[in-house]
Every structure is written in structure tokens, then in C-alpha cells.
Amino acid sequence: MVLLTHWLGVRQSMLCGLIGLSPITWRRCLRVYAEGGVDSLFARRRSPTRKFDSEELRNALFDTLHRPPSEFGINRTTWKVADLGRVLAQRGQAASEETVRKIIKSSGYKWRKARIVLTSNDPEFAQKVDRIKSILSNLAPDEAFFSIDEFGPFAVKHQPGRSLTAPGERPLVQQWQKSRGTVTLTAAIELSSNQVTHFYSEKKNTAEMIRMMKVLLDKYRDRSCIYLSWDAASWHVSKELNQTVEHHNSRIVGPTVVIAPLPARAQFLNVIESVFSGMARAIIHNSNYQSPDEAKAAIDRYFEERNEHFRANPRRAGNKIWGKERVPAEFSQSNNCKDPRLG
């Protein structure tokens, strides 16, 4: 109205008296339009003394935020916006919850959940990792390197998982089910050929590790040396197992067996864990096998198809296999092959 009446030549006093407008507002409208045009004239006005821009309030907020709530008599381990506003008011810097949120957000702060990091406290961690890297980088054509571990035992019952569902539908899995049996799998992946050898076990013990060693010695009897790598579970480092390896090597019959152990509590470096993850996503999640034999048949077929794929397409273990394994199936110090959802 100010602009229109000004352009039409209407006197300031007449318009101000007609609509109750102060002369100061009249002059401000004309000045703002002259400096920034229509956009400036209709832009939202901001107070030059906004709390949001107060440096004192910002400093008080972050001084409070960087201290635990218990220092202010609040029985919590993390801050809530309401608690921050109340403490700021007690410190003479009253601010609304919305202002507190704006200051925190503008500074790049976010609510984040702490991530559990897989670590190994083995004092010989670096030496063991370097040894395995050295073996792999110098692996001869007549040698084989195996990552070995167990999967399970897992209960044969209706398993939950992600699946495509129609609109309005939601897959349901009963919390309490009667198990139809359990399956425990022992497997080894040969890294240079990407071939998996597996069998089923009743228990996880030294006898099963010796059994796996004998299976691999028979299957790879044309090799001069085989390297066996596994984590530091008690049955993987038992005296009986070491004596069996020494006895075999002393006979000089078949390939020499060399143990290349992973650091303690470093299952996340075991490449076979990545293969187990892919298998679980493909044939364990969403499954409803009626018996252990049916589950074993699915596992056998999975590894048969996987091995056939890499026989037809030779490749060292290194890429995400079929796009289903959670990380590249390769030995890397930064790898986390272990899927935390598998336990």
C-alpha cells in the first residue's frame, strides 16, 4: 500500500492517518524497496538481537553440553534438550528448546549411537598379520592357503529375514518354536582357487580340526604345502592338534602342513566368515526347513554352485561373491568378515 500510494502521489500524512501507519514505517518501506526491491520488502524480518546469534548463549550451551548431566544433579548419562534448557536458565542464559535445537544443529552436532568396534588385544597382532600377508604374497602354485572355521550350531526352524512383500502384508515368525534339530558346519576356503570344502560336525573340538586337516591333505595331496589359518579358539590351538601336525610332517607323506594362526579375538579377519555370511543371507534367512537333512541339502547345493562358479570363472578370493557376501572375501587387516547378526 505504501508503494502504490507513493507512486500515485498520495501524501504520506493522508495514508498514515487513514490506516494508522507511523511515518517511520512509511520511510522504512520506501528505503528497503529502494535498496533490495520487492524481495527485501517482503522478506521475513529478523531481530538484530536474536538469542540464536548470541555468542554468550552459544558458549554457555556448549560448556554445559560438554559436561555430564550428573554435574548438574540430573540422573542421566546423556543430555536431553529439555534438561539443557533448564540448566541454561539456571546459569542465567534462558533459551527455548527450539533455540537450543537450532544452535546444536547449526554446529553440526547429531545424536549418534556408539558403534562397537571389533578389536584384538593380542600382543603379537602385527607379527601374525604380517606373517599371513607374507605367506599370501609369496604363495607358490603348488601351495594352498585355507581359512577355516565353524558355522553354527543353528536351529532348524522358521527363520526371520528380509524379503519382498506386497503392500499391506508383513511377514511373521513365531518367537517360540520347537526346533527340528541343529546343524553345525565346518568349512575351509582355499584362497587362491576360491573353493570351499565342508562337512558337518556334531561338536566343535580338536577332533573336527584334525578331521578337516586330513580331508584337505587327501583332497590337495598334489600340493607341496598347505597352510591352515584359523582363530584362537581353544580347540584350534590344542596340544593334540599341534602334535598331530608335527607327526604328519615328520613322516614326509603328502603335503607339509603349516599352521598360520590368526591373532587372538580376531575372527573378523577370517575370510571364511564372509562366505558364511553370504550363505546365511542366501539360504538360512527366511528359511523354514522341515529337517536338518533338508537344511544340509540346501547348504551342499549352495557350496556346489559356488565352487562351480569359481571353477568356471577362476579368481582368487577377493571380490564380493555373487554380491551376497558382506565384504570382499580377501585377507585384509581392515576387513570385518564376521557378520555380527550371526552371533
Summary of the structure (lengths in Angstrom):
residues: 343
radius of gyration: 34.4
end to end distance: 71.6
largest distance: 116.4
contacts: 893
relative contact order: 0.10
helix: 46%
strand: 11%
